[in-house]
Structure formats: structure tokens, C-alpha cells
């Protein structure tokens, strides 16, 4: 008798090693979980909605190139000083590794991108900080690029729009990074003395030396909803004053109430808001 004669043959409905391979595969990148309301969102829907949650209006962080795409008219952005890149100028330990990692992760040479573009047809100098590059920290190259952008705008009589996102001055460059606060502020002052308009857009987060310099020096200061806007962080303040801070402390809405910003604007309306402000200040044709 054949020992294998009574082995039941497998049919197509029974499990097999191919079953897992035949299951539908949904890539993780197709879905994004909102950190505010925990809703699972289709990545394409989030992108079409300006990277804003359609359920709770949470504003996801944007990189500098996404900011430019959001605000600049198509194919009008011309980058300035793209060749400048950060160096380990004081031989800070492991700084070279961090710089290389940031360059690899973001594809940028530093934490800010500057250039000129049209915003709804109005020629503007646009400065966007890159939060993915060492948390948008301000080093010597960052300060140099921002300063040059303001000087260009002053020379060519252009308004300036800055999208700020930063963890503050870059400690790996020591006092040289702190000097950028005065340097950029001086360029802002010359731009203002020329009678030109400067608009800042504070995004999450805007903190430290950037807040204490050019980010808060705009003629008109806008902010995105729930953005963290601060000089020192809440934990540092609580430890200093030994008091518990309000839940919404240092959010855009909180600082709006205190008069530090002029308006909180959802991302969907930001470009139209900028256009309107530029027009009423006689940049471009006013449309009432």
C-alpha cells in the first residue's frame, strides 16, 4: 500500500504560503495620523488641504520648499545665495556629523532659503526657514542669508515676507550665532528706514534668538493657529518663576491676546491675506 495514498490534497481555499503574498498591501505613507485629534487621514487629502487636518484644523509642519510652493506664484521663485552652507567654524564636537545629517535629511545646505518671487503677481522677497535643518536654528550662514535678502529688498525697493520656524540661535557656533541677532536686526532697520513693508509669518515653532530678533520685528506679524511662539520654553519659565503656566501659554492665540501678533491666519487663507496686505500698502493694484 502506498503510504501517501490517504494524504488529503490541498485545495485553493486552504491556507498556503502564498496567502500572505496575495494580501492587499497598503503603504504606511498613504496615511497620516493627526497628532491633535488622532484621526487617520489620507496623505493625498492632507496635501490637497494645505497640510491641515480637515477634522480639527491642526497645521502640520511644512518644510521651506513647501512654504515657497504655498506662497509663491508658480515658477516665479528665484533663489538667492544657494551656494552658502554651514561650516564647523569653532570646531564644536560632533557638529560636522550633525550638519551632514541635516543636509542629507533635508537636501538643503542651511536652515533658511531666501529669494524673490511673485505673490499673487506682486514681486516680493521671500525668506522661509527650514525646521528640518537642526530645528531651523540660526547660525552664521542663516544670519548672512537673511541679511543679504533684506539688503537686496532695500536696494530694489521690495517688500519682505518671512516665514519663521526656529529653535533659536545655534549653540554649536557659540557667540557667532548670537551676533546674527544684531546683524539681521540692523538689516531690518535699514529696510524699514527706506519706507518698505516687512511681514512676518510665525509658524510652529518660533523660539529663542530668532524670536528675539528679526521674527518679531515685522511691521505686521501674522501667525498660524496653535503655533508655539516664545523666547524661553515653558519649562524654563516654570522653573524660574516656580509657577504653573496656563495650558495654552505661548500659543499663537495666547500671544495674540497679549498683543504680540496682529492676526492668527489659517494656512488656507495665508496667501490671500498676504496679497491683501501688500495691496493696501500700495504694492500692486488695489482691488476693493
LUMSEKOL-279181 format. One record per residue (C-alpha): x, y, z. Coordinates in steps of 0.02 Angstrom, whole numbers, plus 32768, in hexadecimal, padded with zeros to 4 digits. Example, Ala and Ser with C-alpha at 12.3 -4.5 7.8 and 13.67 -1.06 7.14 Angstrom:
REM LUMSEKOL-279181
82677F1F8186
82AC7FCB8165
REM end
This chain:
REM LUMSEKOL-279181
800080008000
803C80AE7FD6
805B8109807A
802D81AF8029
7F8A81757FDA
7F1C81BA8067
7F6C82668074
7EE582E68050
7F1C83587FC2
7F1584127FE4
7E94847A7F8A
7E9A85307F5B
7E2F85657FF0
7EA785238072
7F35858B80B8
7FDA858B805E
807D85E68063
804186547FD4
7FAE86958037
80108721808B
805E87537FE6
7FB387617F95
7F6A87D2801A
7F4E88887FE8
7FDC88F88021
7FBA89A8805C
805A8A0F806F
806D8A698115
80928B0D80BB
7FDF8B0E8076
7F9E8B3D8122
7FCA8BC5819F
7F8F8BC78252
7F5F8C728292
7FBD8C8F8337
7F338D018375
7E938C9B835A
7EE08BEF832F
7E7C8BE4828D
7ECA8B7C8202
7ED48BE78166
7EFE8BBD80B3
7FA38C0D8086
7F5C8C4E7FE2
7ECB8CA0803F
7F428CF380B9
7FAC8D35802A
7F168D797FCD
7EDC8DCF806D
7F808E318080
7FC18DB080FF
7F358DDB8178
7EC88D5A81D1
7E178D63818C
7DCF8D2A8233
7E238D9B82B4
7E838E1D824D
7F2C8DE1828F
7FB78E2D8226
803E8DAF81FB
80ED8DF681EF
81298E238141
81DB8E268101
82208EC180AC
82008E837FFB
814B8E5D8026
81388F0D806C
817C8F567FCB
81058EEB7F65
80758F247FD2
80968FDF7FC3
80F690007F22
80A090067E7A
80CF8F717E10
817E8F777DC5
81A490267E07
82178FFF7E9A
82CE90287E79
83418FEE7F04
83CE905B7F46
847490257F93
844F8F6C7F80
850A8F457F81
85228F7B8036
852D8EEC80B4
85528ED8816C
86008EA781A8
86468E728250
869B8F19826B
86C88F008322
86ED8E448318
86588E168386
86578D5B83AE
85EA8CF1833A
85A78D8C82E1
85E68D4E8238
85808CAE824C
84E38D108278
84FA8D8381E3
85108CF1816B
84788C9981B3
840D8D3681A0
84498D5080EE
84208C9C80C4
83748CA08114
833B8D4680CB
839F8D58802B
83C98E0A8063
84708E59808F
842E8EC08120
83928EE98184
834D8F748115
83208F8E805E
8319903F8019
82E490837F72
826D90EE7F0F
81C490BC7ECA
811990F97E9D
808F90E97F1F
7FEC90FC7EBF
804C915E7E3C
80A791CF7EB9
816591C57EB7
81A1919C7F66
823D91627FC2
820F90BD8015
8271906F80A5
823E8FC180E3
82938F668172
82B08EAA8169
827A8E55820D
82C68DB081D7
83768DF881D5
83AC8DF3828B
82FE8E3082BC
83108ECE8256
83998F0D82C9
83F18FAF8299
84AB8FA38277
8520901A821E
84E98FE38170
84328FF581A0
845090A681DC
84B890D18143
8433909380CA
83A790EF8125
840F918E812B
843991858072
838191698047
834E920680A7
83DA926A8057
83A192317FAA
82EE92607FD4
8325930C8010
838C932B7F74
82FF92F67F00
827293447F67
821A929E7F88
81AD92658019
81EA91D28081
8186913C80BE
81DA90CA813D
8196901F816F
81EC90008215
82058F538261
82978F3D82D7
82D98EF48377
83458F8F8391
83FC8FB98380
846E8F268355
84D88EFE83EE
85598EA08385
85948F488341
859C8F9E83E9
85A0905C83F4
85AA90678336
84F890268328
84BA90A483AB
850A91308346
8490910982B9
840491518324
845091FF831A
848891E78266
83DC91B88224
8387923E828E
83F992C28241
83C6928B8192
830E929081C5
832593438206
8372937F8163
82E2932F8103
826693878175
82C0942E8166
82A9942080AA
81EC942080C8
81D5936B8092
815C92E980D4
819292518139
811791C68163
8141913281D3
80E3908E81DA
81089031827D
80F68F75826C
810F8EE382E2
81878EF98338
81D18FA8833A
82428FB883D2
82E68FF5841A
835B906D83C2
82F090738324
825B90AD838A
82CB912A83E2
83049175833D
82BC917D828D
8224910B82A7
81CE9189831A
8205922782BF
818692238233
811492B78210
80869238820E
80999193826A
802C90FE823B
802B90518289
7FE68FA6825F
7F688F5782D7
7FB08F048374
80638F2F8342
80DF8F3383D3
81238FE583E0
81A09006846A
824B903D849F
826C8FC5852F
820B8F228537
817D8F0885B5
81E18E8E861F
826D8F0D8634
81F08F948665
81978F2386E1
823B8EF48733
826C8FAB873D
81CA8FF58783
81968F5487DB
80E48F64879D
80778EF8872D
80548F4A8686
7FAB8F4B862C
7F898EB985B7
7F8A8F228519
80218F8A854F
808E8FC384BC
80148F888436
7FED8FFF83A8
7F41902083F1
7F8A904A849C
800B90C58459
7F84911283EA
7F21913D8487
7FBD918C84D1
7FDA91F78437
807991A383F7
802D9171834F
7FAF91CB82E3
7F4A913982A0
7F41907B82A4
7F24903D81F2
7EFC8F8C81BC
7F708F4D8134
7EE48F4080B4
7ECF8FFD80B9
7F84903280D1
7FAF905D801D
7F1090C28006
7F32911D80A9
7FE391488072
7FA391847FCA
7F2491F6801E
7FA5923F8095
8020925E8007
7F9A92B17F9D
7F5C93298023
8011935E803C
8019938E7F84
807692F57F45
801792C17EAB
7F6A92F77E78
7EEC930D7F06
7E4D92A77EEC
7DBE92DC7F5D
REM end
